Amino acid sequence: MKRIFSFLLAFITSISLASCGKTGREKFTDYSFDYFDTVTMIVGYEKSKDVFDENCKEIKKRLEEYHKLYNIYNTYEGVNNLCMLNKVSEGSHSELEVDDKIIDMLTYAKEMHTATNGNINVAMGSVLSIWHNYRESGIKDPLSAELPPIDILRSASDHTDIDDVIIDKENKTVLLSDPEMKLDVGAIAKGYAVEQVAQWMLSEGIEGYSLNVGGNIRIVGKKPDRTKWKVGIENPDTSDTENPYIQYLTIENVSVVTSGVYQRYYEVDGKKYHHIIDPETLMPGENFLSVTVVCQSSALGDALSTALFNMTYEEGVALLEDYTDAEALWVFPDGQIKRSLRFNKFCIE
């Protein structure tokens, strides 16, 4: 949490400070700790703080709704959310009528599963929950930290077939047909929710804003003075305190999403094990320290950053050929940095 918060502070101080006085708009900032178990920062340019506060109220209301619907750990009165879908009663899951926001997100997740050759799989909850429990135990008691036994992980992986997520759009229901399956939408839900909020903002004419939900950045429209936003890509090597950022970007009306080893991890026998699990090996991926994606859609950016992290560099470059508006930056374990063909257009040298 401290690292996320320091990133947000650095982000806000790195924003281009060009005056918007001629436009009659001022810059305002709002913080929250209530959504997706992370820090949310909203920056916007408005004619008055009252207008900004009113917009923030509606933005946070919408983020809260998505947070409750996509939560896999908690239930809420009157809400059929993902936690409810994961529950097993008398040996099976129940078919539940759910909000369209769940139907649409899971449909998109299944599409991305196909597009990424299974490197995004929201049906991997049975495996990811094991890693989550071992990670939480290891963080609470580092001296007793241990890895999940591979046989347990393999057994759980038998229950990750995304075709067992049955979506009935006509009746607005979802059923997990495998009783040992669990959903975990951590690789896509936050980005999907942020993008839906951004699209609502644009439909309402709310522009000149930045949404930053736990480092998942979505720039909404342009600033009133037409200058671009400046953001930094965090250095995944946390020991390099003299270089907290490896690259600065100037952007507008796009998202920037990073998947990295520094975000959630624990240590076993002196080695760090992060939270991004390779669906093939069932272990934390070791190809990269981080992968950053810049594209318009935060939902696509969230999904692609995880998928590219689990692929080889060559596979990732090939995948990006299918997405003409998406660019990526890879940081390798030895510190080497590679960029996709047009990534440099965002870079500040």
VENLIN-V810657 format. One record per backbone hydrogen bond with DSSP energy under -1.0 kcal/mol. NH is the residue of the N-H (numbers start at 1). CO is the residue of the C=O. Records with the same first field share a line. If there is no record, write none. Layout:
NH = CO  CO
This chain:
5 = 1
6 = 2
7 = 3
8 = 4
9 = 5
10 = 6
11 = 7
12 = 8
13 = 9
14 = 10
23 = 20
24 = 21
25 = 20
26 = 46
28 = 44
30 = 42
32 = 40
38 = 35
40 = 32
41 = 212
42 = 30
43 = 210
44 = 28
45 = 208
46 = 26
52 = 48
53 = 49
54 = 50
55 = 51
56 = 52
57 = 53
58 = 54
59 = 55
60 = 56
61 = 57
62 = 58
63 = 59
64 = 60
65 = 61
66 = 62
67 = 63
68 = 64
69 = 65
70 = 66
79 = 76
81 = 79
82 = 69
83 = 71
85 = 81
86 = 82
89 = 92
92 = 89
96 = 174
98 = 172
102 = 99
103 = 99
104 = 100
105 = 101
106 = 102
107 = 103
108 = 104
109 = 105
110 = 106
111 = 107
112 = 108
113 = 109
114 = 110
115 = 111
116 = 112
117 = 114
118 = 113
119 = 116
124 = 121
125 = 182
128 = 124
129 = 125
131 = 127
132 = 128
133 = 129
134 = 130
135 = 131
136 = 132
137 = 133
138 = 134
139 = 135
140 = 136
141 = 137
144 = 141
145 = 142
153 = 149
154 = 150
155 = 151
156 = 152
157 = 153
159 = 156
164 = 161
165 = 162
166 = 175
168 = 173
172 = 168
173 = 168
174 = 96
175 = 166
177 = 164
181 = 178
184 = 122
188 = 185
189 = 185
192 = 188
193 = 189
194 = 190
195 = 191
196 = 192
197 = 193
198 = 194
199 = 195
200 = 196
201 = 197
202 = 198
203 = 199
204 = 200
205 = 202
206 = 201
208 = 220
209 = 220
210 = 43
211 = 218
212 = 41
213 = 216
214 = 39
216 = 213
217 = 256
218 = 211
219 = 254
220 = 209
226 = 223
229 = 251
231 = 249
233 = 247
235 = 244
238 = 236
240 = 237
241 = 239
243 = 240
246 = 233
249 = 231
250 = 346
251 = 229
253 = 221
255 = 295
256 = 217
257 = 293
259 = 291
261 = 289
266 = 273
268 = 271
271 = 268
273 = 266
275 = 264
278 = 283
282 = 278
285 = 276
289 = 331
290 = 331
291 = 259
292 = 329
293 = 257
294 = 327
295 = 255
301 = 297
302 = 298
303 = 299
304 = 300
305 = 301
306 = 302
307 = 303
308 = 304
309 = 305
310 = 306
316 = 312
317 = 313
318 = 314
319 = 315
320 = 316
322 = 319
323 = 320
326 = 323
327 = 294
329 = 292
330 = 338
331 = 290
332 = 336
335 = 332
338 = 330
340 = 328
343 = 340
345 = 342
346 = 343
348 = 248
